[in-house]
Amino acid sequence: MCGIFAGVNENNIIPKIISGLKKLEYRGYDSSGIAWIKSNIVKRDRSVGRVKELEKLLGAVSSNIAIGHTRWATHGEVNKKNAHPHMSKTKDLSVCIVHNGIVENYLDLKKDLLKEGYKFHSDTDTEVVAHQLHFERRIAASLPIAINALSKKLIGAYALVALSDLDSNTICGIKKGVPLIVGGPDIFNGNFFLSSDLSGLITYCKKVVFLDDEEIVEISLNEAKFFNSRGIRFRKRTNKLSVKQNESNLGPYTHFMQKEIHEQPGAVAATLETIVSANSLTPNLFGPYAAKYFEKVNSVTVVACGTSYHAGLVAKYWIEEIAGLPVSVEIASEFRYRKSVILPDTLFVAVSQSGETADTLAAVYLAKTLKLSRTLAICNVSESTLIRECKMFFLTRAGQEIGVASTKAFTTQLAALFVLTLVLAKSKNLLDGNKERNFLNELRHLPSALAAIIAAEKDFKKWTKFFKKKKNVLFLGRGIHSPIAMEGALKLKEISYIHAEAYAAGELKHGPLALIDKEMPIIAVAPNDELVNKLKNNLEEVRARGGKLFVIADLGSGIDENKNIKVITLGDHVGHLSPILHVIPLQILAYHIAVSRGNDVDQPRNLAKSVTVE
């Protein structure tokens, strides 16, 4: 959730910290703050709202060492006293920390610290951590030793970055269950940075190091030292930074969400490039062990959250129909707390854009305790924790996604899950050469089909005026397009703040029909498939009760526009890949409705891009 950006520089680093925080702002934008050291004195400034407000406050502040934070509120309301960094200060010692995550035992720690005479000024768990670090640093020989001692007393998931006036030339960081990345040496002669994710580092760094749990890093000018949980120094493997800088530029677009909608043909093409160029499907697409693991798979369990969960629901239809395997799709936050019964030969698939989603990672850890060896990650970040924790992986190539409401990450996940379906079917001898070639040909043409739909953006935009002032919207779909209706509803509520829900259209008579009146617009996904006539009956049920229908249809679906039905036709039905095409209009419509209502599309209220806390 929150964003951390810190660094040490031979010159003034404050502008770079501000720049890094702006790129991390999609992780949280309730408040922001910076702490720095000047003449061996720790100073800080904080502001409610966006980073630009903090930038105004800082003015001409200058320092070569600083830590910064942009907050998504968990403990404590949104105000200046709860904003990070948090400080603990006495005459002999000042420490300051920024924090991403949740400390579950902070109330117990707080009771002990109150007995020690510490005073509290905020409602956060982070201030407790700041005071505890102060306590540890008073008796420790260095900041890394104090951080290590602190970590032994914290329960929860967190990334912490700290500085102190006794260690005025260094910054220390530690992570447990929440990402923290070290960047450097950079184009500015070997300075080092710490960041919650890669987006903050792309301007300054050439190489990165991904911290593992309970590892500690100490950065100073021209040096980064790494320590394990026992305090022993060791060397870490570095990785070249491959994220393209231009991905964080808007170009001709108004918002990142709009840009990312338009990037979907290229993102899907990049994800499928290796498959379609090789003109064959092999288990090796999922790693060197996949052939062995896929051979005896007798069922599939998919775990995910949010948009990724909807991708899993679509995959259930594909895998059961094409590969003949039973599939369960689980919300990760529920799965991790249930006593699940899973057969040993189950393929356990975890789907996540970031690979750092706390609940999805917890589900993978649970799978390990259940002795499930066939774990597969579908993820957009190559060095994510999820990929490192699973035996197999498939990397989607959506590129950096900045808009909080996921678009291109979703369609590339669907493309990846369809490839998985075909490979599983081939492993079960259910995919002969002709079928394989036909499916590969469909995948080859998918990017151009997506581009054609996006090119019709203006047609979907015309519907905006009908929804601008609505308070409720109902989405309908049948079969494999029911999860697409769910995704459409999610997109609309995320960025427009209109209450939206989705139903399998066949369920109308089991409750939702009571909601239908002249004020309730209904958006229906109507592909020309085997269920289209059933869907048309459902639409007539709505029309008979005065409901206003907006239908995304295929050619030949037989749904004609009239007084109470607005129809946009996409083209010929494309078979199994239809869900990937039908979600695009729903993304576009949600985007333009949100813009018409004056909302911050890329940074909607109360949400953050990466959910790294429970």
C-alpha positions in Angstrom: 0.0 0.0 0.0 2.0 3.0 1.1 5.1 4.2 -0.9 8.6 4.5 0.5 11.4 6.3 -1.3 14.8 7.1 0.4 18.3 7.8 -0.6 21.8 9.1 -0.1 23.5 11.5 -2.6 26.7 13.6 -2.7 24.5 16.7 -3.5 20.9 17.7 -2.6 18.7 14.7 -2.7 15.4 16.3 -1.8 14.2 16.9 -5.4 14.9 13.2 -6.2 12.9 12.1 -3.1 10.0 14.3 -4.3 10.3 12.9 -7.8 10.3 9.3 -6.5 7.3 9.9 -4.2 5.3 11.3 -7.1 5.9 8.1 -9.1 4.9 6.0 -6.0 1.8 8.1 -5.3 -0.5 5.5 -6.8 0.3 3.3 -3.8 -1.3 5.9 -1.5 -2.1 9.6 -1.5 -3.8 10.4 1.8 -0.6 12.3 3.0 3.1 12.5 2.5 6.3 13.5 4.3 10.1 13.6 4.3 12.7 13.4 7.0 16.3 14.5 6.4 19.5 15.2 8.3 21.2 18.6 8.3 24.2 19.3 10.5 23.6 16.1 12.4 20.0 17.1 13.2 17.0 15.1 12.1 14.3 17.2 10.6 11.0 16.4 9.0 8.0 17.9 7.2 4.6 16.4 6.5 1.5 17.3 4.6 -2.1 16.0 4.1 -2.9 15.3 0.5 -0.8 14.8 -2.6 3.0 15.1 -2.8 2.7 18.4 -4.6 1.5 19.9 -1.3 4.6 18.6 0.5 6.8 20.0 -2.3 5.3 23.5 -1.7 6.1 23.2 2.1 9.7 22.2 1.6 10.8 25.1 -0.5 14.6 25.4 -0.5 15.3 22.5 2.0 18.6 20.8 1.2 20.2 17.6 2.4 22.2 14.7 0.9 20.3 12.1 2.9 16.5 11.7 3.3 13.6 9.3 3.6 10.2 9.9 2.1 6.7 8.4 2.4 3.3 8.6 0.7 0.5 7.2 2.8 -2.5 5.0 2.3 -4.2 5.2 5.7 -4.6 2.0 7.8 -4.3 2.9 11.5 -5.5 6.4 12.2 -7.5 8.9 10.2 -6.1 11.1 7.5 -4.4 14.1 9.2 -1.0 15.6 9.6 -0.2 13.9 13.0 -0.7 10.5 11.5 1.4 11.2 8.4 4.8 9.6 8.0 7.7 9.9 8.8 7.3 9.3 12.5 9.9 10.5 15.0 11.1 9.5 18.4 13.3 12.1 20.0 15.3 12.7 23.2 18.2 14.9 24.0 20.7 12.2 23.2 19.0 10.5 20.2 16.6 11.2 17.4 15.3 8.5 15.1 12.8 8.8 12.2 11.0 6.0 10.3 8.7 5.4 7.3 6.6 2.3 7.2 4.6 0.3 4.8 2.5 -2.5 6.3 0.7 -3.4 9.5 2.2 -4.2 12.9 -0.3 -6.5 14.6 1.1 -6.3 18.1 1.5 -2.6 18.3 -0.9 -2.2 21.2 1.2 -4.6 23.4 4.4 -2.8 22.5 2.7 0.6 23.2 1.9 -0.5 26.8 5.5 -1.3 27.5 6.7 1.9 25.9 4.4 4.0 27.9 5.9 2.4 31.0 9.3 3.5 29.7 8.1 7.1 29.5 7.5 7.4 25.8 4.7 9.8 24.8 2.5 9.3 21.7 1.1 12.0 19.4 -0.6 9.9 16.7 -3.1 7.1 16.3 -0.8 4.9 14.1 1.0 1.7 14.7 4.1 3.3 13.0 4.7 5.7 15.9 5.0 2.7 18.2 7.7 1.3 15.9 9.5 4.6 15.9 9.6 4.6 19.7 10.6 1.0 19.9 13.5 1.6 17.4 14.6 4.6 19.6 14.6 2.2 22.6 16.7 -0.4 20.7 19.1 2.2 19.3 20.0 3.5 22.8 21.5 0.2 23.7 22.7 -1.0 20.2 26.1 -0.2 18.7 24.6 0.7 15.3 21.4 1.3 13.4 21.5 -2.1 11.6 21.8 -3.9 15.0 18.9 -1.8 16.4 16.8 -2.6 13.4 17.5 -6.3 13.7 16.6 -6.2 17.4 13.4 -4.3 16.5 12.3 -6.9 14.0 12.4 -9.6 16.6 9.7 -7.8 18.5 7.3 -7.0 15.6 4.5 -9.2 14.5 3.0 -8.5 11.1 4.0 -7.6 7.6 6.1 -4.5 7.0 8.9 -2.6 5.2 10.7 -0.1 7.4 13.3 2.5 6.5 15.0 4.6 9.2 17.6 7.2 9.9 19.1 8.6 13.1 21.3 11.5 14.2 23.8 8.9 15.7 24.1 7.4 12.2 24.0 10.6 10.2 25.5 9.2 7.0 23.4 6.1 6.6 19.9 4.9 6.0 18.7 1.4 7.1 15.9 -0.7 5.8 14.3 -4.1 6.5 11.3 -6.0 5.0 9.0 -8.8 6.0 6.2 -9.8 3.7 6.2 -6.3 2.1 8.5 -5.3 -0.8 11.6 -3.1 -0.4 14.1 -2.6 -3.3 17.6 -1.2 -3.2 18.7 0.7 -6.3 22.1 1.8 -7.5 24.8 2.5 -8.6 23.2 5.1 -10.7 24.0 7.6 -13.4 25.0 10.0 -10.7 28.1 8.2 -9.6 27.1 5.5 -7.4 24.4 6.8 -5.1 21.9 4.4 -3.5 18.2 4.5 -3.0 15.5 2.4 -1.3 12.0 2.1 -2.8 8.7 0.2 -2.4 8.8 -0.7 -6.1 10.7 -0.2 -9.3 8.8 2.8 -10.6 10.6 5.1 -8.1 14.0 3.9 -9.3 13.8 3.9 -13.0 15.1 7.5 -13.4 18.2 7.1 -11.2 19.3 3.5 -11.1 20.9 0.9 -13.4 20.8 -2.0 -11.0 18.5 -3.2 -8.3 18.6 -5.7 -5.4 15.3 -7.3 -4.1 15.4 -7.8 -0.3 14.2 -11.1 1.0 12.3 -11.3 4.3 14.2 -10.2 7.4 17.2 -9.0 5.4 18.6 -5.6 6.4 20.2 -3.1 4.2 22.4 -0.1 5.2 23.0 2.4 2.4 25.5 5.2 2.5 27.3 7.3 -0.1 28.7 4.7 -2.6 28.0 1.6 -0.5 25.2 -0.8 0.3 25.7 -3.4 3.0 23.4 -6.4 3.5 22.8 -8.3 6.7 20.8 -11.5 7.4 18.5 -12.0 10.4 21.4 -13.0 12.6 23.2 -9.7 11.8 25.9 -11.3 9.6 26.9 -9.4 6.6 26.6 -11.1 3.2 26.5 -10.3 -0.6 23.3 -10.0 -2.6 22.8 -10.7 -6.3 22.1 -7.6 -8.3 19.6 -7.3 -11.2 19.7 -5.0 -14.2 16.8 -2.6 -14.1 14.7 -3.3 -17.2 11.7 -1.1 -16.7 11.4 1.4 -19.5 11.4 5.0 -18.4 8.8 6.1 -21.0 6.2 3.9 -19.4 5.7 6.5 -16.7 5.0 9.3 -19.2 1.5 10.0 -20.3 2.3 11.0 -23.9 -0.8 12.1 -25.7 -3.2 10.7 -23.1 -5.1 12.5 -20.3 -4.8 9.7 -17.7 -2.6 6.6 -17.2 -5.8 4.5 -17.2 -6.6 5.7 -20.7 -3.0 5.1 -21.8 -3.1 1.6 -20.4 -6.4 0.8 -22.1 -4.8 1.8 -25.4 -1.6 -0.2 -24.7 -3.5 -3.5 -24.4 -3.0 -4.8 -28.0 0.8 -4.3 -27.6 0.8 -5.8 -24.1 -1.1 -8.9 -25.2 1.1 -9.2 -28.2 4.2 -9.0 -26.0 2.8 -11.6 -23.6 2.1 -14.0 -26.5 5.2 -13.3 -28.6 7.2 -16.4 -27.7 4.2 -18.7 -28.1 3.0 -17.5 -31.5 6.5 -17.1 -33.0 7.4 -20.7 -31.9 4.0 -21.9 -33.4 3.8 -24.6 -30.7 2.8 -25.1 -27.1 5.0 -26.8 -24.6 5.0 -27.0 -20.8 8.4 -25.3 -20.8 6.6 -22.0 -21.2 5.9 -22.3 -17.5 9.4 -23.3 -16.4 11.8 -26.3 -16.6 9.8 -28.4 -14.2 6.4 -27.9 -15.8 6.4 -31.0 -18.0 6.9 -33.2 -15.0 4.4 -31.3 -12.9 1.6 -31.1 -15.5 1.8 -34.8 -16.4 -0.2 -35.9 -13.3 -2.3 -32.9 -12.7 -5.9 -34.0 -11.8 -7.4 -30.7 -10.8 -6.7 -27.0 -10.7 -7.1 -24.4 -7.9 -6.8 -20.7 -8.8 -6.3 -18.1 -6.0 -6.4 -14.4 -6.6 -7.9 -11.1 -5.4 -9.9 -8.4 -7.1 -9.5 -8.2 -10.9 -7.2 -11.2 -10.9 -9.9 -13.2 -9.3 -12.2 -12.4 -12.2 -9.5 -13.6 -14.6 -9.5 -16.9 -12.6 -13.2 -17.2 -13.0 -12.9 -16.9 -16.8 -10.1 -19.5 -16.8 -12.4 -22.0 -15.0 -14.6 -22.1 -18.1 -11.7 -22.5 -20.4 -9.9 -25.2 -18.4 -12.9 -27.3 -17.7 -14.1 -27.2 -21.3 -10.8 -27.6 -23.2 -8.5 -29.4 -20.8 -11.2 -31.5 -19.0 -10.0 -30.7 -15.5 -12.1 -29.6 -12.5 -11.3 -26.1 -11.4 -12.0 -24.2 -8.2 -11.4 -20.5 -8.0 -10.8 -19.0 -4.6 -10.6 -15.5 -3.2 -7.2 -15.5 -1.6 -8.3 -13.6 1.5 -10.9 -16.3 2.2 -8.9 -19.3 1.1 -6.0 -18.5 3.5 -8.3 -18.9 6.6 -10.2 -21.9 5.5 -9.3 -25.5 6.2 -9.2 -26.5 2.6 -9.2 -30.0 1.3 -7.0 -30.1 -1.9 -5.8 -33.2 -3.6 -2.0 -33.7 -3.8 -1.9 -33.6 -7.6 -3.7 -30.3 -7.8 -2.1 -27.5 -9.9 -2.1 -24.5 -7.6 -2.2 -21.3 -9.6 -1.7 -17.9 -8.0 -2.6 -14.8 -10.1 -1.4 -11.3 -9.3 -0.4 -8.2 -11.2 2.3 -7.1 -8.7 3.2 -10.5 -7.2 3.2 -8.8 -3.8 -0.5 -9.0 -2.8 -0.4 -10.0 0.8 -3.4 -12.4 0.7 -2.3 -14.2 -2.5 1.2 -14.7 -1.0 -0.3 -16.1 2.2 -2.4 -18.5 0.1 0.8 -19.7 -1.6 2.5 -20.2 1.8 -0.5 -22.2 2.9 -0.3 -24.3 -0.2 3.3 -25.2 0.9 2.1 -26.3 4.3 -0.5 -28.5 2.5 2.4 -30.2 0.7 1.3 -28.9 -2.7 4.3 -29.0 -5.0 2.6 -27.9 -8.2 2.6 -24.1 -7.6 2.4 -21.8 -10.5 2.6 -17.9 -10.5 1.0 -15.8 -13.2 2.5 -12.4 -12.6 3.5 -9.1 -14.3 6.7 -8.5 -12.2 9.7 -10.7 -12.9 11.4 -10.3 -9.6 8.3 -10.4 -7.4 8.0 -12.5 -4.3 5.2 -14.5 -5.9 7.4 -15.7 -8.7 10.2 -16.5 -6.3 7.9 -18.6 -4.0 6.3 -20.7 -6.8 7.8 -23.7 -8.5 6.6 -22.5 -11.9 5.7 -19.2 -13.4 4.4 -17.4 -16.5 5.4 -13.7 -16.8 2.8 -11.5 -18.4 4.4 -8.6 -20.3 1.9 -5.8 -19.6 4.7 -3.4 -18.6 4.3 -1.0 -15.8 0.6 -0.3 -14.9 0.2 2.9 -12.9 -3.6 3.4 -12.9 -5.1 1.9 -9.8 -7.9 0.3 -11.8 -6.3 -2.6 -13.6 -6.8 -2.9 -17.4 -3.9 -4.3 -19.4 -2.8 -6.5 -16.5 -6.2 -8.2 -16.7 -6.2 -8.9 -20.4 -2.6 -10.2 -20.3 -3.6 -12.4 -17.4 -6.5 -13.8 -19.5 -4.1 -14.4 -22.4 -1.7 -16.2 -20.0 -4.5 -18.3 -18.5 -5.7 -19.3 -22.0 -2.1 -20.5 -22.9 -2.1 -22.5 -19.7 -5.4 -24.1 -20.7 -4.0 -25.2 -24.0 -0.8 -26.6 -22.5 -2.8 -28.5 -20.0 -5.1 -29.9 -22.7 -2.1 -30.9 -24.8 -0.5 -32.6 -21.7 -3.7 -34.6 -21.4 -3.7 -35.5 -25.1 -6.8 -33.5 -25.7 -5.3 -31.1 -28.2 -4.4 -32.5 -31.6 -2.2 -30.7 -34.2 -5.1 -29.1 -36.0 -6.7 -27.8 -32.9 -3.4 -26.5 -31.6 -2.8 -24.6 -34.9 -6.3 -23.2 -34.9 -6.0 -21.9 -31.3 -2.5 -20.4 -32.0 -4.0 -18.6 -35.0 -6.7 -17.2 -32.9 -4.1 -15.9 -30.4 -2.1 -14.5 -33.3 -5.0 -12.3 -34.4 -6.1 -11.3 -30.9 -4.0 -8.0 -30.7 -5.5 -6.7 -33.9 -9.0 -7.5 -32.7 -8.3 -5.6 -29.5 -7.0 -2.6 -31.4 -10.2 -2.5 -33.6 -12.4 -2.3 -30.5 -10.2 0.4 -28.9 -10.4 2.4 -32.1 -14.2 2.6 -31.6 -13.7 4.4 -28.2 -15.8 7.4 -29.3 -18.9 5.1 -29.8 -18.7 3.9 -26.1 -18.1 7.5 -24.9 -21.5 8.5 -26.3 -23.1 6.4 -23.6 -21.5 8.5 -20.8 -24.3 11.0 -20.5 -26.8 8.3 -19.6 -24.7 7.3 -16.6 -23.1 10.5 -15.3 -25.7 11.2 -12.6 -26.8 7.6 -11.9 -26.4 6.1 -8.4 -26.7 2.4 -9.3 -25.9 0.2 -12.3 -26.6 -3.5 -12.9 -24.3 -5.6 -15.1 -25.5 -8.8 -16.7 -23.7 -11.7 -18.5 -24.1 -15.4 -19.0 -21.6 -18.3 -19.0 -18.0 -17.3 -19.4 -19.1 -13.7 -19.8 -20.6 -13.5 -16.3 -17.1 -12.8 -14.8 -16.6 -10.1 -17.4 -19.8 -8.5 -16.2 -18.3 -8.7 -12.7 -15.1 -7.0 -13.9 -17.1 -4.3 -15.6 -19.0 -3.6 -12.4 -15.7 -3.5 -10.4 -14.2 -1.0 -12.9 -17.2 1.3 -12.6 -17.4 1.4 -8.8 -13.6 1.7 -8.5 -13.3 5.0 -10.4 -16.8 6.5 -10.8 -18.0 5.8 -7.2 -21.3 4.6 -8.7 -22.7 1.5 -6.9 -22.5 -1.3 -9.4 -23.0 -5.0 -9.1 -23.0 -7.9 -11.6 -25.3 -10.9 -11.8 -25.4 -14.0 -14.0 -28.4 -13.0 -16.1 -30.2 -16.3 -15.4 -30.3 -15.2 -11.7 -32.5 -12.2 -12.4 -35.7 -13.9 -11.3 -34.0 -14.9 -8.0 -33.9 -11.4 -6.6 -32.2 -8.7 -8.8 -35.4 -8.2 -10.9 -36.9 -6.4 -7.9 -34.4 -3.6 -8.4 -35.4 -2.9 -12.0 -37.2 0.4 -12.7 -36.8 3.4 -15.0 -33.9 4.7 -12.9 -31.8 1.5 -13.0 -29.6 1.2 -16.1 -28.5 -2.2 -17.1 -25.3 -3.0 -19.0 -25.3 -6.4 -20.7 -22.6 -8.4 -22.4 -24.1 -10.2 -25.3 -21.7 -12.4 -27.4 -23.2 -14.4 -30.2 -22.6 -17.7 -28.5 -24.8 -20.7 -27.5 -26.4 -18.7 -24.6 -27.4 -15.6 -26.6 -31.0 -16.7 -26.9 -31.2 -17.3 -23.2 -29.7 -13.9 -22.6 -32.2 -12.2 -24.9 -35.0 -13.7 -22.8 -33.4 -12.1 -19.7 -33.2 -8.8 -21.4 -36.9 -8.9 -22.3 -37.6 -9.5 -18.6 -35.8 -6.2 -17.9 -37.4 -4.3 -20.8 -40.9 -5.4 -19.7 -40.3 -3.6 -16.4 -39.1 -0.4 -17.8 -35.4 -0.9 -17.4 -33.0 1.0 -19.7 -30.6 -1.5 -21.4 -27.1 -0.9 -22.8 -25.9 -3.9 -24.7 -22.4 -4.8 -25.9 -23.2 -7.3 -28.7 -21.6 -9.4 -31.5 -22.7 -9.3 -35.1 -25.6 -11.8 -35.5 -26.7 -11.7 -31.9 -30.1 -10.5 -33.0 -30.3 -7.7 -30.5 -31.7 -4.5 -32.2 -31.6 -1.0 -30.9 -35.0 0.6 -30.0 -36.4 3.1 -27.5 -35.3 1.2 -24.4 -32.2 -0.6 -25.8 -28.9 1.0 -26.8 -26.6 -1.4 -28.7 -23.0 -1.2 -29.8 -21.8 -4.1 -32.0 -18.2 -5.3 -31.8 -17.9 -7.6 -34.8 -18.1 -11.3 -35.4 -18.0 -13.7 -32.4 -14.4 -14.9 -31.8 -15.2 -18.0 -29.8 -13.2 -18.8 -26.7 -11.3 -15.5 -26.7 -14.5 -13.4 -26.6 -14.2 -12.5 -22.9 -10.9 -10.7 -23.6 -12.6 -8.5 -26.3 -15.8 -7.8 -24.4 -14.1 -6.4 -21.4 -12.5 -3.5 -23.4 -15.8 -1.6 -23.9 -16.6 -1.9 -20.2 -13.1 -0.4 -19.3 -13.6 2.4 -21.7 -17.1 3.2 -20.5 -16.1 3.2 -16.8 -13.2 5.5 -17.7 -15.3 8.1 -19.5 -18.1 8.0 -16.9 -15.5 8.7 -14.2 -14.0 11.6 -16.2 -17.4 13.1 -16.7 -18.0 13.1 -13.0 -14.7 15.0 -12.4 -13.1 12.1 -10.5 -9.4 11.4 -10.2 -9.3 8.4 -12.5 -5.7 7.2 -11.8 -5.9 7.6 -8.0 -9.4 6.9 -6.9 -10.4 7.6 -3.3 -9.6 5.1 -0.6 -7.7 2.7 -3.0 -4.1 1.9 -3.8 -2.5 0.0 -6.6 -0.7 -2.7 -4.7 -2.4 -4.3 -1.6 0.6 -5.4 0.4 -1.2 -5.5 3.7 -4.1 -7.7 4.9 
